[in-house]
Amino acid sequence: MKWFKHDSGAHLDAKLQKLRIKYGLEGYGLYFYCLELIAMNIDEKNLTFELEHDSEIIAFNTGLHYERVQEIISTMVSLELFENNNGMITCYKLASRLDQSMTSNPQMRKMISKIKENHDGVMTESRGNHDGVMTKSCKIRLDKNRLDKRSNSAPKSKKHPFPSDFEITQAMRDWFSKQSFAIAIETATDDWQDNMLKNTSKYQYTDWTAAWRSAMKKAEQWHQERQPRATQPKRRNPLPNPRGES
């Protein structure tokens, strides 16, 4: 889905005001960023309204710490802006924002129509909530869609702590060399590995090679930020002309 409806008065929503009171524009911006991520993945094969990005990826893309992202999203769930279904963050209220004018895909239009008409298309509106609350019957339908999708896809790998046999493979070195980083691969990896080993319970990933790549990008970013900025030489005032000529 390339776009979704956004009320101009969304900032007046009671729940979003509570979010802004606690986190300011940081929380408000993260909320709509997550909505964009969910809406971006909606198509005729995916109507799960699921936030597929985890806190680590969102943190990397937004510049926030991943623990801060987790904290804000947990608050969104407690405010019922999002749902947490066994660790999977969803936003079923986005279904009320779907419209056939949003897509030219006939199959997608048909699916949107079915969602709207499901159980007479009854949507209840809660006061102070700009998105509206989806009825239980429609939610069950979408839950089934999500479960069907998962049953037809490979199970997700579980997160695990830093592997004791971690090493830089040739493929990883080839990737690193293509990035034109200024940092040294061995030094940056050693620093990152030391941090991972000190916090084994804190850092757990499904793909440690991907985590290493993200760490190298971040290390390069920090290296560049620490570099002194080039300064322009000060211009000296010309010596005065003793004859008063210009």
C-alpha positions as CSV (number, residue, x, y, z in Angstrom):
1,M,0.0,0.0,0.0
2,K,1.6,3.3,-1.1
3,W,-0.4,5.5,1.2
4,F,-3.1,5.5,3.9
5,K,-5.6,8.0,5.3
6,H,-4.2,10.3,8.0
7,D,-6.6,12.7,9.8
8,S,-5.3,16.3,10.1
9,G,-6.6,16.3,13.7
10,A,-4.7,13.1,14.7
11,H,-2.5,15.1,17.1
12,L,-5.7,15.9,19.1
13,D,-6.4,12.2,19.7
14,A,-6.5,11.5,23.5
15,K,-4.2,8.5,23.3
16,L,-1.7,10.2,21.1
17,Q,-1.7,13.2,23.4
18,K,-0.8,10.8,26.3
19,L,2.0,9.4,24.1
20,R,3.3,13.0,23.4
21,I,3.1,14.0,27.0
22,K,5.5,11.1,27.9
23,Y,7.8,11.1,24.8
24,G,7.1,14.3,22.9
25,L,7.5,14.3,19.1
26,E,9.9,11.4,19.5
27,G,7.0,9.1,20.4
28,Y,4.5,10.8,18.0
29,G,6.9,10.4,15.1
30,L,7.8,6.8,15.9
31,Y,4.0,5.9,16.0
32,F,3.4,7.2,12.5
33,Y,6.7,5.7,11.3
34,C,5.5,2.3,12.5
35,L,2.2,2.8,10.8
36,E,4.0,3.6,7.5
37,L,6.1,0.3,7.9
38,I,2.9,-1.7,8.4
39,A,1.0,0.0,5.6
40,M,3.9,-0.4,3.2
41,N,3.7,-4.2,3.5
42,I,-0.1,-4.4,2.9
43,D,-0.9,-6.0,-0.4
44,E,-3.2,-8.8,-1.8
45,K,-1.0,-11.4,-0.2
46,N,-0.5,-9.7,3.1
47,L,-3.4,-8.4,5.2
48,T,-2.0,-9.2,8.6
49,F,-1.4,-5.6,9.7
50,E,1.8,-6.8,11.3
51,L,4.9,-4.7,12.2
52,E,7.5,-7.0,10.7
53,H,10.5,-4.8,11.6
54,D,11.9,-5.5,15.1
55,S,13.2,-2.9,17.6
56,E,16.8,-3.4,16.4
57,I,16.0,-2.5,12.8
58,I,13.7,0.4,13.7
59,A,16.4,1.7,16.1
60,F,19.0,1.6,13.4
61,N,16.8,3.3,10.8
62,T,15.7,6.1,13.2
63,G,18.8,6.7,15.2
64,L,17.1,5.8,18.5
65,H,18.5,3.2,21.0
66,Y,16.7,-0.1,20.6
67,E,15.7,-0.1,24.3
68,R,14.1,3.3,23.8
69,V,12.2,1.9,20.8
70,Q,11.0,-1.1,22.8
71,E,9.9,1.2,25.6
72,I,7.9,3.5,23.4
73,I,6.2,0.7,21.5
74,S,5.3,-1.0,24.8
75,T,3.6,2.3,25.8
76,M,1.7,2.3,22.5
77,V,0.4,-1.2,23.2
78,S,-0.7,-0.2,26.7
79,L,-2.5,2.8,25.2
80,E,-4.2,0.4,22.7
81,L,-2.7,2.2,19.7
82,F,-1.2,-1.2,18.8
83,E,-1.8,-4.8,19.7
84,N,0.7,-7.3,21.0
85,N,-0.2,-10.9,20.0
86,N,2.4,-13.2,21.5
87,G,5.2,-10.8,20.8
88,M,3.9,-9.8,17.4
89,I,3.0,-6.1,17.1
90,T,-0.1,-5.4,15.0
91,C,-2.4,-2.4,14.2
92,Y,-5.8,-3.8,13.2
93,K,-7.2,-0.3,13.3
94,L,-5.5,0.4,10.0
95,A,-8.2,-1.8,8.3
96,S,-10.6,1.1,8.9
97,R,-8.3,3.3,6.9
98,L,-8.3,1.1,3.8
99,D,-10.1,2.4,0.7
100,Q,-10.5,1.0,-2.8
101,S,-9.2,4.3,-4.2
102,M,-5.8,3.5,-2.7
103,T,-5.0,0.8,-5.3
104,S,-5.7,0.0,-8.9
105,N,-5.1,-3.8,-8.2
106,P,-8.5,-5.5,-8.8
107,Q,-7.7,-8.3,-6.4
108,M,-6.6,-5.9,-3.7
109,R,-9.8,-3.8,-4.2
110,K,-11.9,-6.9,-3.8
111,M,-10.2,-7.8,-0.6
112,I,-10.6,-4.3,0.8
113,S,-14.3,-4.5,-0.1
114,K,-14.7,-7.8,1.7
115,I,-13.0,-6.3,4.8
116,K,-15.4,-3.4,4.7
117,E,-18.4,-5.6,4.2
118,N,-17.4,-8.3,6.7
119,H,-20.2,-8.9,9.1
120,D,-22.1,-5.9,7.6
121,G,-19.0,-3.8,7.8
122,V,-19.8,-2.8,11.3
123,M,-17.0,-0.5,12.8
124,T,-17.4,1.0,16.2
125,E,-15.9,4.4,16.9
126,S,-14.5,5.1,20.3
127,R,-14.5,8.6,21.5
128,G,-11.1,10.3,21.5
129,N,-9.7,7.6,19.2
130,H,-9.2,8.9,15.6
131,D,-8.6,5.5,14.1
132,G,-11.7,3.8,15.3
133,V,-11.8,0.3,16.9
134,M,-12.3,-2.8,14.8
135,T,-15.1,-5.1,15.8
136,K,-14.2,-8.5,17.2
137,S,-15.6,-10.4,14.2
138,C,-13.4,-8.4,11.8
139,K,-10.4,-8.9,14.1
140,I,-11.0,-12.7,14.1
141,R,-11.0,-12.7,10.3
142,L,-7.7,-10.9,10.2
143,D,-6.2,-13.1,12.9
144,K,-7.1,-16.1,10.6
145,N,-5.4,-14.4,7.7
146,R,-2.3,-13.9,9.8
147,L,-2.3,-17.5,11.0
148,D,-2.9,-18.8,7.4
149,K,0.1,-16.8,6.2
150,R,2.3,-18.2,9.0
151,S,1.2,-21.8,8.3
152,N,2.3,-21.4,4.7
153,S,5.6,-19.9,5.4
154,A,8.8,-21.2,7.0
155,P,9.0,-20.8,10.8
156,K,11.0,-17.9,12.0
157,S,14.4,-18.6,13.5
158,K,14.8,-18.0,17.2
159,K,17.2,-15.4,18.5
160,H,20.3,-16.7,20.2
161,P,23.3,-15.1,22.0
162,F,26.6,-14.3,20.5
163,P,28.1,-17.5,19.0
164,S,31.4,-18.7,20.5
165,D,32.7,-19.7,17.0
166,F,32.0,-16.3,15.4
167,E,34.5,-15.4,12.8
168,I,34.9,-13.0,9.8
169,T,34.3,-15.0,6.7
170,Q,35.6,-14.2,3.2
171,A,32.1,-13.2,2.2
172,M,32.0,-10.7,5.0
173,R,35.4,-9.3,4.1
174,D,34.2,-8.9,0.5
175,W,31.2,-7.0,1.7
176,F,33.3,-4.8,4.0
177,S,35.7,-3.9,1.2
178,K,32.9,-2.8,-1.1
179,Q,31.7,-0.3,1.5
180,S,34.9,1.9,1.4
181,F,34.9,2.2,5.1
182,A,37.6,4.2,6.8
183,I,37.6,2.0,9.9
184,A,39.7,-1.2,10.1
185,I,37.7,-4.4,9.9
186,E,39.7,-6.3,12.6
187,T,39.6,-3.4,15.2
188,A,36.0,-2.6,14.6
189,T,35.0,-6.2,14.9
190,D,37.0,-6.8,18.0
191,D,35.4,-3.8,19.7
192,W,32.0,-5.0,18.7
193,Q,32.6,-8.5,19.8
194,D,33.9,-7.4,23.2
195,N,30.6,-5.5,23.7
196,M,28.5,-8.5,22.7
197,L,30.3,-10.8,25.1
198,K,29.9,-8.4,27.9
199,N,26.2,-8.2,27.3
200,T,25.2,-11.7,26.2
201,S,21.7,-11.6,27.7
202,K,21.1,-8.2,26.2
203,Y,22.1,-8.8,22.6
204,Q,20.5,-11.8,20.9
205,Y,19.8,-12.0,17.2
206,T,18.6,-14.5,14.6
207,D,21.3,-13.5,12.1
208,W,24.6,-12.5,13.6
209,T,26.1,-11.8,10.2
210,A,23.4,-9.2,9.6
211,A,24.0,-7.8,13.1
212,W,27.7,-7.5,12.4
213,R,27.0,-5.6,9.1
214,S,24.8,-3.2,11.0
215,A,27.5,-2.8,13.7
216,M,30.1,-2.0,11.1
217,K,27.9,0.7,9.5
218,K,27.3,2.2,12.9
219,A,31.0,2.1,13.7
220,E,31.8,3.9,10.5
221,Q,29.2,6.5,11.2
222,W,30.7,7.1,14.7
223,H,34.2,7.3,13.2
224,Q,33.1,9.9,10.7
225,E,31.3,12.0,13.3
226,R,34.4,12.1,15.4
227,Q,36.5,13.4,12.6
228,P,37.4,17.1,12.9
229,R,35.6,19.2,10.4
230,A,37.6,21.1,7.8
231,T,37.8,24.8,8.6
232,Q,38.2,27.6,6.2
233,P,41.3,29.7,6.8
234,K,40.6,33.1,8.2
235,R,40.9,35.9,5.8
236,R,43.3,38.6,6.8
237,N,42.4,42.3,6.5
238,P,44.6,43.9,3.8
239,L,47.3,46.3,5.0
240,P,46.2,50.0,4.9
241,N,47.5,52.0,2.0
242,P,49.8,54.8,3.4
243,R,48.7,57.1,0.6
244,G,45.0,56.5,1.3
245,E,44.5,55.0,-2.1
246,S,41.9,52.2,-2.5
